[in-house]
Amino acid sequence: AEKFYRQCLEARKTVLGEAHPDTLSSMNNLAIAVEKQGRYKEAEELQRQCLEAKKTVLGKDHPSTLDSINNLALAVEQQGKYKEAEKFYRQCLEARKTVLGEAHP
């Protein structure tokens, strides 16, 4: 699967550009595939790139950006960096409460 995610990401970068939301979605998918293989540091690096790009393109409060904060927290947590992961989880939770409301499922 990783091979196809990489191909898709490169194709989207070429056709749509690096900052297109679909390209960022492909980067996120690749990061998740890498994480599922236990390559947590590489997944963290991809998630950080994706998050920074989403903040710029979509804004810091966009639901997709918030998903990326959560995904980064997971990658960091998998490496045993629990304090840093908790910081990201809390940041994501508070932003989601603000953006989506406390009662959002």
MARLUMDREN-927192 format. One line per field, with one value per atom (N, C-alpha, C, CB): residue in one letter; atom name; y, x, z. Coordinates in pm, whole numbers, plus 50000, padded with zeros to 5 digits. Glycine has a CB too. Example, Ala and Ser with C-alpha at 12.3 -4.5 7.8 and 13.67 -1.06 7.14 Angstrom:
2
aa <- c(A_A_A_A_S_S_S_S) .
at <- c(N_CA_C_CB_N_CA_C_CB) .
y <- c(49431_49550_49670_49553_49775_49894_50003_49940) .
x <- c(51319_51230_51320_51131_51285_51367_51290_51408) .
z <- c(50780_50780_50780_50905_50708_50714_50787_50572) .
# end
This chain:
105
aa <- c(A_A_A_A_E_E_E_E_K_K_K_K_F_F_F_F_Y_Y_Y_Y_R_R_R_R_Q_Q_Q_Q_C_C_C_C_L_L_L_L_E_E_E_E_A_A_A_A_R_R_R_R_K_K_K_K_T_T_T_T_V_V_V_V_L_L_L_L_G_G_G_G_E_E_E_E_A_A_A_A_H_H_H_H_P_P_P_P_D_D_D_D_T_T_T_T_L_L_L_L_S_S_S_S_S_S_S_S_M_M_M_M_N_N_N_N_N_N_N_N_L_L_L_L_A_A_A_A_I_I_I_I_A_A_A_A_V_V_V_V_E_E_E_E_K_K_K_K_Q_Q_Q_Q_G_G_G_G_R_R_R_R_Y_Y_Y_Y_K_K_K_K_E_E_E_E_A_A_A_A_E_E_E_E_E_E_E_E_L_L_L_L_Q_Q_Q_Q_R_R_R_R_Q_Q_Q_Q_C_C_C_C_L_L_L_L_E_E_E_E_A_A_A_A_K_K_K_K_K_K_K_K_T_T_T_T_V_V_V_V_L_L_L_L_G_G_G_G_K_K_K_K_D_D_D_D_H_H_H_H_P_P_P_P_S_S_S_S_T_T_T_T_L_L_L_L_D_D_D_D_S_S_S_S_I_I_I_I_N_N_N_N_N_N_N_N_L_L_L_L_A_A_A_A_L_L_L_L_A_A_A_A_V_V_V_V_E_E_E_E_Q_Q_Q_Q_Q_Q_Q_Q_G_G_G_G_K_K_K_K_Y_Y_Y_Y_K_K_K_K_E_E_E_E_A_A_A_A_E_E_E_E_K_K_K_K_F_F_F_F_Y_Y_Y_Y_R_R_R_R_Q_Q_Q_Q_C_C_C_C_L_L_L_L_E_E_E_E_A_A_A_A_R_R_R_R_K_K_K_K_T_T_T_T_V_V_V_V_L_L_L_L_G_G_G_G_E_E_E_E_A_A_A_A_H_H_H_H_P_P_P_P) .
at <- c(N_CA_C_CB_N_CA_C_CB_N_CA_C_CB_N_CA_C_CB_N_CA_C_CB_N_CA_C_CB_N_CA_C_CB_N_CA_C_CB_N_CA_C_CB_N_CA_C_CB_N_CA_C_CB_N_CA_C_CB_N_CA_C_CB_N_CA_C_CB_N_CA_C_CB_N_CA_C_CB_N_CA_C_CB_N_CA_C_CB_N_CA_C_CB_N_CA_C_CB_N_CA_C_CB_N_CA_C_CB_N_CA_C_CB_N_CA_C_CB_N_CA_C_CB_N_CA_C_CB_N_CA_C_CB_N_CA_C_CB_N_CA_C_CB_N_CA_C_CB_N_CA_C_CB_N_CA_C_CB_N_CA_C_CB_N_CA_C_CB_N_CA_C_CB_N_CA_C_CB_N_CA_C_CB_N_CA_C_CB_N_CA_C_CB_N_CA_C_CB_N_CA_C_CB_N_CA_C_CB_N_CA_C_CB_N_CA_C_CB_N_CA_C_CB_N_CA_C_CB_N_CA_C_CB_N_CA_C_CB_N_CA_C_CB_N_CA_C_CB_N_CA_C_CB_N_CA_C_CB_N_CA_C_CB_N_CA_C_CB_N_CA_C_CB_N_CA_C_CB_N_CA_C_CB_N_CA_C_CB_N_CA_C_CB_N_CA_C_CB_N_CA_C_CB_N_CA_C_CB_N_CA_C_CB_N_CA_C_CB_N_CA_C_CB_N_CA_C_CB_N_CA_C_CB_N_CA_C_CB_N_CA_C_CB_N_CA_C_CB_N_CA_C_CB_N_CA_C_CB_N_CA_C_CB_N_CA_C_CB_N_CA_C_CB_N_CA_C_CB_N_CA_C_CB_N_CA_C_CB_N_CA_C_CB_N_CA_C_CB_N_CA_C_CB_N_CA_C_CB_N_CA_C_CB_N_CA_C_CB_N_CA_C_CB_N_CA_C_CB_N_CA_C_CB_N_CA_C_CB_N_CA_C_CB_N_CA_C_CB_N_CA_C_CB_N_CA_C_CB_N_CA_C_CB_N_CA_C_CB_N_CA_C_CB_N_CA_C_CB_N_CA_C_CB_N_CA_C_CB_N_CA_C_CB_N_CA_C_CB_N_CA_C_CB_N_CA_C_CB_N_CA_C_CB_N_CA_C_CB_N_CA_C_CB) .
y <- c(49880_50000_50126_50000_50121_50240_50286_50211_50191_50224_50305_50096_50262_50330_50466_50243_50476_50606_50704_50592_50656_50742_50786_50670_50693_50726_50830_50600_50809_50901_51039_50847_51043_51171_51246_51149_51176_51241_51289_51144_51209_51249_51372_51134_51374_51489_51614_51460_51598_51714_51772_51675_51683_51726_51792_51608_51728_51775_51889_51660_51875_51971_52074_51897_52039_52126_52075_52270_52117_52068_52116_52113_52228_52286_52252_52434_52174_52140_52047_52072_52068_51982_51832_52022_51795_51652_51598_51631_51682_51643_51621_51750_51710_51698_51574_51823_51541_51418_51295_51409_51298_51188_51178_51205_51292_51291_51230_51435_51265_51208_51056_51274_51012_50868_50793_50843_50852_50791_50784_50870_50890_50892_50781_51029_50761_50655_50518_50665_50499_50370_50342_50369_50444_50429_50398_50559_50466_50443_50300_50542_50249_50113_50008_50086_50047_49958_49971_49986_50056_50073_50174_49943_50249_50350_50485_50356_50495_50607_50740_50578_50741_50866_50923_50843_50836_50881_50929_50767_50859_50900_51036_50795_51056_51185_51298_51181_51275_51378_51411_51332_51308_51332_51406_51200_51365_51431_51576_51356_51605_51744_51829_51751_51774_51845_51870_51765_51767_51776_51880_51639_51876_51971_52115_51940_52141_52278_52326_52288_52238_52275_52301_52165_52216_52235_52365_52117_52399_52526_52642_52543_52636_52743_52746_52726_52629_52620_52628_52491_52555_52544_52631_52401_52666_52742_52650_52812_52709_52629_52565_52715_52615_52562_52474_52675_52448_52362_52219_52364_52150_52013_51919_51955_51935_51850_51881_51868_52007_52046_51985_52201_51989_51930_51779_51961_51714_51570_51545_51515_51634_51618_51637_51718_51726_51741_51609_51858_51550_51423_51312_51384_51309_51207_51224_51212_51349_51375_51328_51525_51355_51310_51159_51354_51089_50943_50895_50884_50956_50918_50946_50993_51057_51093_50997_51240_50966_50874_50736_50860_50689_50558_50550_50526_50664_50668_50686_50781_50686_50700_50843_50621_50939_51080_51125_51168_51078_51094_51238_51009_51313_51454_51535_51517_51514_51586_51544_51563_51414_51364_51423_51210_51427_51483_51629_51472_51704_51844_51856_51909_51770_51774_51728_51686_51622_51575_51685_51448_51752_51859_51976_51909_52012_52119_52085_52144_51962_51917_51919_51776_51867_51861_52001_51791_52092_52228_52297_52310_52279_52340_52281_52322_52150_52086_52134_51934_52152_52206_52344_52214_52426_52561_52562_52642_52483_52484_52407_52425_52289_52200_52204_52060_52252_52254_52132_52261_52150_52042_51922_52095_51940_51829_51754_51882_51797_51730_51586_51806_51493_51352_51326_51258) .
x <- c(50082_50000_50087_49906_50198_50283_50328_50405_50365_50412_50306_50447_50181_50073_50042_49948_50052_50033_50140_50033_50265_50374_50351_50510_50308_50281_50169_50243_50065_49952_49995_49837_50074_50122_50204_50204_50296_50379_50296_50488_50200_50113_50031_50020_49978_49899_49985_49829_50108_50198_50219_50333_50239_50265_50143_50310_50029_49907_49839_49810_49828_49750_49836_49666_49960_50048_50062_49995_50169_50200_50100_50338_50037_49949_49801_49967_49769_49628_49577_49611_49453_49399_49404_49257_49383_49389_49532_49337_49630_49769_49800_49864_49750_49771_49702_49721_49588_49520_49604_49383_49668_49756_49877_49801_49930_50043_50001_50097_49882_49829_49812_49694_49758_49740_49872_49667_49974_50106_50162_50202_50146_50195_50129_50169_50001_49930_49980_49777_50003_50055_50193_50062_50277_50412_50402_50496_50312_50293_50247_50190_50157_50106_50215_49992_50325_50439_50539_50509_50505_50592_50704_50651_50700_50803_50752_50836_50751_50685_50756_50673_50887_50962_50934_51115_50935_50905_50761_50930_50671_50530_50516_50443_50589_50585_50631_50672_50739_50790_50689_50922_50627_50524_50404_50479_50362_50247_50277_50206_50400_50437_50432_50579_50484_50479_50334_50552_50255_50114_50041_50045_50065_49999_50036_50037_50165_50206_50145_50359_50141_50080_49931_50104_49862_49718_49690_49658_49772_49753_49759_49859_49854_49872_49758_50005_49722_49624_49480_49644_49450_49312_49282_49281_49385_49367_49381_49231_49418_49447_49324_49515_49205_49083_49001_48998_49051_48977_48972_49043_48859_48850_48960_48716_49001_49108_49242_49120_49264_49385_49383_49398_49268_49254_49277_49115_49230_49258_49408_49189_49480_49625_49695_49680_49644_49701_49684_49633_49567_49540_49631_49392_49648_49734_49880_49722_49924_50060_50074_50094_49974_49979_49994_49853_49924_49933_50073_49829_50130_50265_50369_50303_50351_50442_50423_50417_50299_50269_50331_50117_50326_50381_50531_50352_50596_50740_50769_50805_50664_50682_50698_50801_50670_50681_50544_50726_50511_50376_50339_50358_50431_50401_50373_50520_50455_50434_50303_50552_50276_50150_50031_50145_50040_49930_49906_49959_50013_50000_49920_50139_49953_49881_49736_49951_49714_49577_49492_49577_49547_49473_49446_49551_49547_49530_49417_49661_49417_49314_49176_49347_49168_49040_48982_49056_49065_49016_48973_49124_49049_49012_48882_49125_48867_48744_48623_48754_48639_48529_48488_48570_48588_48562_48500_48691_48555_48513_48383_48623_48375_48260_48154_48309_48192_48100_48118_47957_48087_48106_48018_48079_47905_47810_47833_47668_47932_47956_48000_48064_47942_47977_48119_47882) .
z <- c(50000_50000_50000_50121_50073_50082_49944_50170_49860_49725_49650_49648_49659_49588_49649_49589_49782_49846_49802_49999_49790_49744_49599_49758_49515_49375_49365_49295_49441_49441_49490_49530_49596_49648_49543_49774_49480_49378_49259_49331_49218_49106_49142_49066_49262_49304_49317_49437_49367_49373_49234_49436_49137_49000_48937_48915_48951_48884_48959_48868_49090_49169_49242_49268_49268_49345_49488_49345_49552_49687_49793_49727_49769_49870_49851_49871_49752_49727_49838_49587_49884_49990_49957_50017_49831_49795_49807_49652_49776_49792_49940_49732_50023_50168_50223_50240_50168_50208_50174_50138_50058_50019_50111_49874_50153_50245_50378_50267_50424_50547_50534_50582_50423_50401_50401_50270_50340_50339_50481_50247_50556_50695_50777_50760_50758_50831_50789_50808_50660_50612_50670_50458_50677_50733_50883_50710_50951_51095_51122_51152_51040_51060_51041_50963_50977_50960_51075_50827_51173_51288_51268_51325_51160_51132_51184_50978_51316_51382_51362_51529_51361_51341_51202_51361_51102_50966_50956_50865_51021_51023_51090_51096_51199_51268_51176_51395_51104_51013_50905_50950_50848_50746_50804_50684_50924_50988_51020_51116_51062_51090_50962_51153_50852_50724_50682_50613_50695_50657_50742_50670_50872_50963_50929_51108_50909_50879_50747_50873_50649_50521_50536_50416_50612_50632_50707_50708_50804_50875_50777_50986_50685_50587_50485_50514_50433_50325_50376_50248_50481_50529_50651_50561_50724_50848_50968_50850_51080_51200_51262_51302_51232_51293_51200_51342_51081_50988_51043_50846_51031_51083_51033_51047_50908_50855_50923_50703_50953_51026_51166_51034_51229_51363_51359_51422_51253_51237_51230_51110_51163_51151_51285_51049_51368_51503_51578_51580_51567_51635_51580_51618_51448_51387_51429_51234_51440_51487_51632_51475_51713_51852_51860_51926_51777_51776_51738_51680_51635_51591_51700_51463_51770_51879_51996_51924_52027_52137_52112_52154_51989_51955_51981_51809_51991_52018_52167_51939_52248_52392_52439_52434_52353_52389_52443_52265_52560_52612_52646_52733_52701_52735_52609_52814_52507_52382_52316_52285_52320_52263_52337_52269_52469_52547_52510_52697_52487_52447_52317_52430_52220_52093_52109_51990_52186_52209_52274_52298_52373_52441_52346_52565_52268_52170_52073_52093_52025_51931_51997_51879_52117_52188_52210_52323_52258_52284_52155_52355_52051_51922_51869_51819_51882_51835_51914_51844_52044_52125_52075_52274_52045_51998_51859_51997_51769_51629_51609_51541_51668_51644_51753_51628_51870_51983_52072_51934_52198_52297_52272_52436_52208_52188_52057_52193_51979_51850_51872_51768_51792_51815_51771_51739) .
# end
